[in-house]
Amino acid sequence: MDLMLKMGLKNGVERVLHVPGNYTGGILEMTLVIDCSLPKDYVKNMAAEIAAVLRSHSEIFRNVRLNLLYWKSDLEFENKVLPFSFLQMSGSFEDYIVMEEKKGLDMLSAKLKLLHARSKLILVLAGETLTVYDREEVNRNMRPFLGKKSLFLCRKEGEMKWMRGTEL
């Protein structure tokens, strides 16, 4: 991860955590969504770097309840709850399997709204493009608060930047 991407992550996380009424202290609950079409090495490296950047940035990330959500297809999601520090360990993605399924942001946003609305920060590592089948459905799911506390990173070699859920 280059310096600009790290700075974008830090700034994006600060904006998310300081949304009025979002994080008020205590143990932070967050969700990391991983698009299973991404290569395993990329996922391992990015997750470890995300954890390192956030842990060095703020004391808040010393004790985090992490929901790791594997986004396998539109109908198949796998959720694991683990400590944030496990992202930096080499064995944390041993059960990760690359799946080249077509998926849409509609189903992901519905799943996040249904099961991960408690999370104060949602990070999404996605493929090169985010497919949207129904823009209205995505907007409905991202409002009123999900879009403000989510950050998306699409895997593009030339230009990679974190986008807020409200920018999609």
GUBA-992680 format. One line per 2 residues: number of its first residue (from 0); for each residue x, y, z of N, C-alpha, C. Coordinates in nm, 2 decimals. Example, Ala and Ser with C-alpha at 12.3 -4.5 7.8 and 13.67 -1.06 7.14 Angstrom:
2
0	1.32 -0.57 0.78 1.23 -0.45 0.78 1.32 -0.33 0.78 ~ 1.28 -0.22 0.71 1.37 -0.11 0.71 1.29 0.00 0.79 $
***
This chain:
168
0	0.09 -0.12 0.00 0.00 0.00 0.00 0.09 0.12 0.00 ~ 0.07 0.21 -0.09 0.15 0.33 -0.10 0.11 0.44 0.00 $
2	0.19 0.54 0.02 0.17 0.64 0.12 0.04 0.71 0.10 ~ 0.00 0.75 -0.02 -0.13 0.82 -0.04 -0.25 0.73 0.00 $
4	-0.24 0.60 -0.03 -0.35 0.52 0.01 -0.36 0.50 0.16 ~ -0.25 0.50 0.23 -0.25 0.49 0.37 -0.30 0.62 0.43 $
6	-0.27 0.73 0.38 -0.32 0.86 0.43 -0.47 0.87 0.40 ~ -0.51 0.82 0.28 -0.66 0.82 0.25 -0.73 0.73 0.35 $
8	-0.67 0.62 0.38 -0.74 0.53 0.48 -0.75 0.60 0.62 ~ -0.64 0.66 0.67 -0.65 0.73 0.80 -0.75 0.84 0.80 $
10	-0.75 0.92 0.69 -0.84 1.03 0.69 -0.99 0.98 0.67 ~ -1.01 0.88 0.59 -1.14 0.83 0.58 -1.20 0.77 0.71 $
12	-1.11 0.70 0.78 -1.15 0.64 0.91 -1.18 0.74 1.01 ~ -1.10 0.85 1.01 -1.13 0.96 1.10 -1.26 1.03 1.07 $
14	-1.29 1.05 0.95 -1.42 1.11 0.91 -1.54 1.01 0.95 ~ -1.52 0.88 0.93 -1.63 0.79 0.97 -1.65 0.79 1.12 $
16	-1.54 0.78 1.19 -1.56 0.77 1.34 -1.61 0.90 1.40 ~ -1.59 1.01 1.33 -1.64 1.13 1.39 -1.77 1.18 1.34 $
18	-1.84 1.09 1.27 -1.98 1.12 1.23 -2.06 1.13 1.35 ~ -2.14 1.24 1.37 -2.22 1.25 1.49 -2.30 1.13 1.52 $
20	-2.29 1.08 1.65 -2.36 0.96 1.69 -2.30 0.83 1.65 ~ -2.19 0.82 1.59 -2.13 0.70 1.55 -2.05 0.63 1.66 $
22	-1.93 0.67 1.68 -1.84 0.61 1.78 -1.83 0.70 1.91 ~ -1.87 0.64 2.02 -1.86 0.72 2.14 -1.76 0.67 2.25 $
24	-1.69 0.57 2.21 -1.59 0.52 2.30 -1.61 0.37 2.33 ~ -1.52 0.31 2.40 -1.53 0.17 2.44 -1.47 0.08 2.33 $
26	-1.51 -0.04 2.32 -1.46 -0.14 2.22 -1.53 -0.11 2.09 ~ -1.44 -0.09 1.99 -1.49 -0.06 1.85 -1.53 -0.19 1.79 $
28	-1.65 -0.19 1.72 -1.69 -0.30 1.64 -1.69 -0.26 1.50 ~ -1.61 -0.34 1.41 -1.60 -0.30 1.27 -1.62 -0.42 1.19 $
30	-1.64 -0.40 1.06 -1.66 -0.51 0.96 -1.56 -0.49 0.85 ~ -1.49 -0.59 0.81 -1.40 -0.59 0.69 -1.46 -0.69 0.59 $
32	-1.51 -0.64 0.48 -1.57 -0.72 0.37 -1.46 -0.75 0.27 ~ -1.45 -0.87 0.23 -1.35 -0.91 0.13 -1.42 -0.98 0.02 $
34	-1.40 -0.92 -0.10 -1.46 -0.98 -0.22 -1.37 -1.10 -0.26 ~ -1.44 -1.22 -0.26 -1.36 -1.34 -0.28 -1.31 -1.36 -0.42 $
36	-1.33 -1.26 -0.51 -1.27 -1.27 -0.64 -1.13 -1.22 -0.64 ~ -1.09 -1.16 -0.53 -0.95 -1.11 -0.52 -0.85 -1.22 -0.50 $
38	-0.73 -1.21 -0.55 -0.62 -1.31 -0.52 -0.59 -1.31 -0.37 ~ -0.55 -1.43 -0.33 -0.53 -1.46 -0.19 -0.41 -1.37 -0.14 $
40	-0.30 -1.36 -0.21 -0.19 -1.29 -0.17 -0.22 -1.14 -0.15 ~ -0.30 -1.09 -0.24 -0.34 -0.95 -0.23 -0.43 -0.92 -0.11 $
42	-0.52 -1.01 -0.08 -0.60 -1.00 0.04 -0.52 -1.01 0.17 ~ -0.43 -1.10 0.18 -0.34 -1.12 0.30 -0.26 -0.99 0.32 $
44	-0.20 -0.94 0.21 -0.11 -0.82 0.23 -0.20 -0.70 0.26 ~ -0.31 -0.68 0.19 -0.39 -0.56 0.22 -0.45 -0.56 0.36 $
46	-0.50 -0.68 0.40 -0.56 -0.69 0.54 -0.45 -0.66 0.64 ~ -0.33 -0.71 0.62 -0.22 -0.69 0.72 -0.18 -0.54 0.72 $
48	-0.17 -0.48 0.61 -0.14 -0.34 0.60 -0.25 -0.25 0.66 ~ -0.37 -0.28 0.63 -0.48 -0.21 0.69 -0.47 -0.21 0.84 $
50	-0.45 -0.33 0.90 -0.44 -0.35 1.04 -0.33 -0.27 1.10 ~ -0.21 -0.28 1.03 -0.09 -0.21 1.08 -0.11 -0.06 1.07 $
52	-0.17 -0.01 0.97 -0.19 0.14 0.96 -0.29 0.19 1.06 ~ -0.40 0.12 1.08 -0.50 0.16 1.18 -0.45 0.15 1.32 $
54	-0.37 0.04 1.35 -0.32 0.02 1.49 -0.22 0.12 1.52 ~ -0.14 0.16 1.43 -0.04 0.27 1.45 -0.10 0.41 1.46 $
56	-0.21 0.42 1.40 -0.28 0.55 1.39 -0.35 0.59 1.52 ~ -0.42 0.50 1.58 -0.50 0.54 1.69 -0.51 0.43 1.80 $
58	-0.52 0.47 1.92 -0.53 0.37 2.03 -0.66 0.30 2.03 ~ -0.76 0.35 1.96 -0.89 0.29 1.94 -0.88 0.15 1.89 $
60	-0.78 0.13 1.80 -0.77 0.00 1.72 -0.68 -0.10 1.80 ~ -0.65 -0.08 1.92 -0.58 -0.18 2.00 -0.67 -0.29 2.04 $
62	-0.80 -0.26 2.06 -0.90 -0.36 2.10 -1.02 -0.35 2.02 ~ -1.03 -0.43 1.92 -1.14 -0.42 1.82 -1.21 -0.55 1.80 $
64	-1.34 -0.55 1.80 -1.42 -0.67 1.76 -1.44 -0.67 1.61 ~ -1.38 -0.76 1.54 -1.38 -0.76 1.39 -1.47 -0.86 1.34 $
66	-1.56 -0.82 1.25 -1.64 -0.91 1.17 -1.58 -0.92 1.03 ~ -1.52 -1.04 1.00 -1.46 -1.06 0.87 -1.57 -1.12 0.78 $
68	-1.61 -1.05 0.68 -1.72 -1.10 0.59 -1.66 -1.14 0.46 ~ -1.67 -1.27 0.42 -1.63 -1.31 0.29 -1.75 -1.30 0.20 $
70	-1.73 -1.22 0.09 -1.84 -1.19 -0.01 -1.81 -1.28 -0.12 ~ -1.87 -1.40 -0.12 -1.85 -1.51 -0.22 -1.93 -1.49 -0.34 $
72	-2.06 -1.46 -0.33 -2.15 -1.44 -0.44 -2.27 -1.36 -0.39 ~ -2.37 -1.34 -0.47 -2.48 -1.26 -0.43 -2.56 -1.33 -0.32 $
74	-2.56 -1.46 -0.32 -2.63 -1.53 -0.22 -2.55 -1.60 -0.11 ~ -2.42 -1.59 -0.13 -2.33 -1.66 -0.03 -2.23 -1.57 0.04 $
76	-2.25 -1.56 0.17 -2.16 -1.48 0.25 -2.11 -1.56 0.37 ~ -1.99 -1.54 0.41 -1.94 -1.61 0.53 -1.89 -1.51 0.63 $
78	-1.94 -1.52 0.75 -1.90 -1.42 0.85 -1.82 -1.49 0.96 ~ -1.70 -1.43 1.00 -1.62 -1.48 1.10 -1.59 -1.36 1.20 $
80	-1.60 -1.39 1.33 -1.56 -1.29 1.43 -1.43 -1.33 1.48 ~ -1.33 -1.23 1.48 -1.20 -1.25 1.53 -1.14 -1.12 1.57 $
82	-1.03 -1.14 1.65 -0.96 -1.02 1.70 -0.89 -0.95 1.58 ~ -0.88 -0.82 1.59 -0.82 -0.73 1.48 -0.68 -0.77 1.46 $
84	-0.61 -0.81 1.56 -0.46 -0.84 1.54 -0.44 -0.96 1.46 ~ -0.54 -1.05 1.44 -0.53 -1.17 1.36 -0.51 -1.14 1.22 $
86	-0.55 -1.02 1.17 -0.53 -0.98 1.03 -0.38 -0.98 0.99 ~ -0.29 -0.95 1.09 -0.15 -0.94 1.07 -0.08 -1.07 1.07 $
88	-0.15 -1.18 1.11 -0.09 -1.31 1.12 -0.10 -1.38 0.99 ~ 0.00 -1.46 0.96 0.01 -1.53 0.83 -0.10 -1.63 0.81 $
90	-0.15 -1.69 0.91 -0.24 -1.80 0.90 -0.39 -1.75 0.90 ~ -0.41 -1.62 0.90 -0.55 -1.57 0.92 -0.64 -1.60 0.79 $
92	-0.58 -1.62 0.68 -0.66 -1.64 0.56 -0.63 -1.78 0.50 ~ -0.60 -1.88 0.58 -0.58 -2.01 0.53 -0.70 -2.08 0.46 $
94	-0.82 -2.04 0.51 -0.94 -2.10 0.46 -1.00 -2.01 0.34 ~ -0.93 -1.91 0.30 -0.98 -1.82 0.19 -0.97 -1.90 0.06 $
96	-1.08 -1.89 -0.02 -1.08 -1.96 -0.15 -1.13 -1.85 -0.25 ~ -1.06 -1.84 -0.36 -1.09 -1.75 -0.47 -1.21 -1.80 -0.54 $
98	-1.32 -1.72 -0.55 -1.44 -1.76 -0.62 -1.47 -1.65 -0.72 ~ -1.48 -1.68 -0.85 -1.50 -1.59 -0.96 -1.65 -1.58 -0.99 $
100	-1.73 -1.54 -0.89 -1.88 -1.53 -0.91 -1.91 -1.38 -0.94 ~ -2.02 -1.37 -1.02 -2.07 -1.23 -1.05 -2.15 -1.19 -0.93 $
102	-2.12 -1.07 -0.88 -2.19 -1.02 -0.76 -2.22 -0.87 -0.78 ~ -2.33 -0.83 -0.71 -2.37 -0.69 -0.72 -2.37 -0.63 -0.58 $
104	-2.35 -0.50 -0.58 -2.34 -0.42 -0.46 -2.48 -0.41 -0.39 ~ -2.59 -0.44 -0.47 -2.72 -0.44 -0.41 -2.73 -0.54 -0.30 $
106	-2.69 -0.67 -0.32 -2.70 -0.77 -0.22 -2.60 -0.75 -0.11 ~ -2.48 -0.70 -0.13 -2.39 -0.67 -0.03 -2.45 -0.56 0.07 $
108	-2.50 -0.45 0.01 -2.55 -0.35 0.09 -2.67 -0.39 0.17 ~ -2.75 -0.48 0.12 -2.87 -0.54 0.19 -2.82 -0.62 0.31 $
110	-2.71 -0.70 0.28 -2.66 -0.79 0.39 -2.59 -0.71 0.50 ~ -2.52 -0.60 0.46 -2.46 -0.51 0.56 -2.57 -0.44 0.65 $
112	-2.67 -0.40 0.58 -2.78 -0.33 0.65 -2.85 -0.42 0.75 ~ -2.87 -0.55 0.71 -2.94 -0.64 0.79 -2.86 -0.70 0.90 $
114	-2.73 -0.73 0.88 -2.65 -0.80 0.98 -2.53 -0.72 1.04 ~ -2.49 -0.61 0.98 -2.37 -0.55 1.02 -2.39 -0.40 1.05 $
116	-2.52 -0.36 1.08 -2.55 -0.22 1.10 -2.49 -0.17 1.23 ~ -2.46 -0.26 1.33 -2.40 -0.23 1.45 -2.25 -0.18 1.44 $
118	-2.19 -0.22 1.34 -2.05 -0.19 1.32 -2.03 -0.04 1.30 ~ -1.94 0.02 1.36 -1.91 0.16 1.36 -1.82 0.20 1.24 $
120	-1.75 0.10 1.18 -1.67 0.12 1.06 -1.68 0.00 0.97 ~ -1.70 0.02 0.85 -1.71 -0.09 0.75 -1.61 -0.06 0.64 $
122	-1.51 -0.15 0.62 -1.42 -0.14 0.51 -1.44 -0.25 0.41 ~ -1.44 -0.22 0.29 -1.47 -0.32 0.18 -1.36 -0.32 0.08 $
124	-1.29 -0.44 0.07 -1.19 -0.46 -0.03 -1.27 -0.53 -0.15 ~ -1.28 -0.46 -0.26 -1.36 -0.51 -0.37 -1.27 -0.53 -0.50 $
126	-1.33 -0.59 -0.60 -1.26 -0.62 -0.72 -1.25 -0.49 -0.80 ~ -1.22 -0.50 -0.93 -1.19 -0.38 -1.01 -1.31 -0.29 -1.02 $
128	-1.43 -0.35 -1.04 -1.55 -0.27 -1.05 -1.66 -0.32 -0.96 ~ -1.74 -0.23 -0.91 -1.86 -0.26 -0.83 -1.98 -0.26 -0.92 $
130	-2.04 -0.38 -0.94 -2.16 -0.39 -1.02 -2.28 -0.35 -0.94 ~ -2.36 -0.27 -1.00 -2.49 -0.23 -0.94 -2.60 -0.26 -1.03 $
132	-2.69 -0.35 -0.98 -2.81 -0.39 -1.06 -2.92 -0.29 -1.04 ~ -2.94 -0.24 -0.92 -3.05 -0.15 -0.89 -3.00 -0.04 -0.80 $
134	-2.97 0.08 -0.86 -2.92 0.19 -0.79 -3.01 0.24 -0.68 ~ -3.14 0.23 -0.70 -3.23 0.28 -0.59 -3.22 0.19 -0.47 $
136	-3.20 0.06 -0.49 -3.19 -0.04 -0.38 -3.06 -0.01 -0.30 ~ -2.95 0.02 -0.37 -2.83 0.05 -0.30 -2.84 0.18 -0.22 $
138	-2.90 0.28 -0.28 -2.93 0.41 -0.21 -3.01 0.39 -0.09 ~ -3.12 0.31 -0.10 -3.21 0.28 0.01 -3.13 0.21 0.13 $
140	-3.04 0.11 0.09 -2.97 0.04 0.19 -2.86 0.12 0.26 ~ -2.80 0.22 0.18 -2.69 0.30 0.24 -2.74 0.41 0.33 $
142	-2.87 0.44 0.32 -2.93 0.55 0.40 -3.00 0.49 0.52 ~ -3.00 0.55 0.63 -2.95 0.69 0.66 -2.80 0.69 0.71 $
144	-2.75 0.57 0.75 -2.62 0.58 0.82 -2.52 0.49 0.76 ~ -2.55 0.38 0.69 -2.46 0.28 0.64 -2.36 0.35 0.54 $
146	-2.40 0.44 0.46 -2.31 0.50 0.37 -2.21 0.59 0.43 ~ -2.24 0.65 0.55 -2.15 0.74 0.62 -2.04 0.66 0.70 $
148	-2.06 0.53 0.72 -1.96 0.46 0.80 -1.90 0.35 0.72 ~ -1.90 0.36 0.59 -1.84 0.26 0.51 -1.74 0.32 0.41 $
150	-1.63 0.25 0.39 -1.52 0.29 0.30 -1.49 0.17 0.20 ~ -1.49 0.20 0.08 -1.47 0.10 -0.03 -1.33 0.12 -0.10 $
152	-1.26 0.02 -0.12 -1.14 0.02 -0.20 -1.15 -0.08 -0.32 ~ -1.15 -0.03 -0.44 -1.16 -0.11 -0.56 -1.02 -0.14 -0.60 $
154	-0.99 -0.26 -0.64 -0.85 -0.30 -0.68 -0.83 -0.25 -0.82 ~ -0.76 -0.14 -0.84 -0.72 -0.09 -0.97 -0.57 -0.06 -0.95 $
156	-0.49 -0.10 -1.05 -0.35 -0.09 -1.04 -0.30 0.06 -1.06 ~ -0.37 0.13 -1.15 -0.32 0.27 -1.17 -0.37 0.37 -1.06 $
158	-0.50 0.37 -1.04 -0.56 0.46 -0.94 -0.64 0.39 -0.84 ~ -0.58 0.39 -0.72 -0.66 0.33 -0.60 -0.68 0.43 -0.50 $
160	-0.81 0.45 -0.46 -0.84 0.54 -0.35 -0.96 0.49 -0.28 ~ -0.97 0.53 -0.15 -1.08 0.49 -0.07 -1.20 0.58 -0.10 $
162	-1.31 0.52 -0.11 -1.44 0.60 -0.14 -1.54 0.57 -0.03 ~ -1.60 0.67 0.01 -1.71 0.66 0.11 -1.83 0.60 0.05 $
164	-1.91 0.53 0.13 -2.03 0.47 0.08 -2.13 0.56 0.02 ~ -2.13 0.69 0.06 -2.21 0.79 0.00 -2.17 0.83 -0.13 $
166	-2.04 0.80 -0.17 -1.99 0.84 -0.30 -2.02 0.74 -0.41 ~ -2.07 0.63 -0.38 -2.09 0.52 -0.48 -2.20 0.55 -0.58 $
***
